[in-house]
Structure formats: C-alpha cells, structure tokens
C-alpha cells in the first residue's frame, strides 16, 4: 500500500544503529589515519582513507602496528 511510509518507518528504526556505525567508523579511521601519517605509511593511509569498512581496516592497521612497536621495543631492550 504505502511503501514510502514503510521505508520511512524502517529507516527511523535503524537510525540509531546507522549513527553509531558512522561514529564508530570515523573514530577508528581518524586514529588509524593519524598513526599511518605519523609513521609515514602512505599505502596504509590511502587505503584507510578510501575504503569504508565499518572500522575493520583501521583496527587491523592499529593492531599490526601495535605488534610491530612491541617487537621493536623488545629488540631494543
């Protein structure tokens, strides 16, 4: 019958989830972009900036970088 009304109701019910995912993505993307720029990782910076993966790619970069930093600290000590 009224498909636009159904669409509007569905959109409104998912709006909090959409807002949460946007904030989640922006937060992790900002952190990962900052770390990639600081470490001069141009390829990672471009990939994170282009692809929207709901924070998965930024988290992968942060975890990989964290492991590398930990190994470098252990090698220096």
KOLDOTI-962633 format. One record per residue (C-alpha): y, z, x. Coordinates in steps of 0.25 Angstrom, whole numbers, always signed. Last residue first. Example, Ala and Ser with C-alpha at 12.3 -4.5 7.8 and 13.67 -1.06 7.14 Angstrom:
REM residues 2
+-------+-------+-------+
:     Y :     Z :     X :
+-------+-------+-------+
:    -4 :   +29 :   +55 :
:   -18 :   +31 :   +49 :
+-------+-------+-------+
This chain:
REM residues 77
+-------+-------+-------+
:     Y :     Z :     X :
+-------+-------+-------+
:   -15 :  +101 :  +264 :
:   -11 :   +87 :  +264 :
:   -24 :   +81 :  +258 :
:   -24 :   +91 :  +247 :
:    -9 :   +88 :  +243 :
:   -13 :   +73 :  +243 :
:   -25 :   +75 :  +234 :
:   -16 :   +83 :  +224 :
:    -6 :   +72 :  +224 :
:   -17 :   +61 :  +222 :
:   -23 :   +70 :  +210 :
:    -9 :   +71 :  +204 :
:    -6 :   +57 :  +205 :
:   -19 :   +53 :  +198 :
:   -16 :   +63 :  +187 :
:    -2 :   +58 :  +185 :
:    -6 :   +44 :  +185 :
:   -17 :   +46 :  +175 :
:    -7 :   +54 :  +166 :
:    +3 :   +43 :  +167 :
:    -8 :   +33 :  +162 :
:   -12 :   +41 :  +151 :
:    +1 :   +45 :  +145 :
:    +0 :   +38 :  +132 :
:    -4 :   +25 :  +140 :
:   +10 :   +18 :  +139 :
:    +9 :    +8 :  +151 :
:   +22 :    +2 :  +158 :
:   +28 :   +15 :  +164 :
:   +14 :   +21 :  +169 :
:   +10 :    +7 :  +175 :
:   +24 :    +5 :  +182 :
:   +24 :   +19 :  +188 :
:    +9 :   +18 :  +192 :
:   +12 :    +5 :  +199 :
:   +25 :   +11 :  +206 :
:   +18 :   +23 :  +211 :
:   +30 :   +28 :  +220 :
:   +26 :   +43 :  +219 :
:   +39 :   +47 :  +212 :
:   +38 :   +35 :  +203 :
:   +24 :   +38 :  +199 :
:   +27 :   +53 :  +196 :
:   +39 :   +49 :  +187 :
:   +31 :   +39 :  +180 :
:   +20 :   +49 :  +178 :
:   +29 :   +59 :  +172 :
:   +36 :   +50 :  +163 :
:   +24 :   +43 :  +158 :
:   +18 :   +57 :  +155 :
:   +29 :   +61 :  +147 :
:   +32 :   +48 :  +140 :
:   +17 :   +46 :  +136 :
:   +17 :   +60 :  +130 :
:   +30 :   +59 :  +123 :
:   +25 :   +46 :  +117 :
:   +12 :   +52 :  +113 :
:   +18 :   +64 :  +106 :
:   +28 :   +55 :   +98 :
:   +16 :   +46 :   +94 :
:    +8 :   +58 :   +90 :
:   +20 :   +64 :   +82 :
:   +22 :   +50 :   +75 :
:    +7 :   +48 :   +71 :
:    +9 :   +54 :   +56 :
:   +22 :   +46 :   +55 :
:   +16 :   +33 :   +59 :
:    +5 :   +35 :   +49 :
:   +15 :   +38 :   +38 :
:   +23 :   +26 :   +42 :
:   +11 :   +17 :   +42 :
:    +6 :   +22 :   +28 :
:   +20 :   +19 :   +23 :
:   +21 :    +5 :   +29 :
:    +7 :    +2 :   +23 :
:   +11 :    +5 :    +9 :
:    +0 :    +0 :    +0 :
+-------+-------+-------+
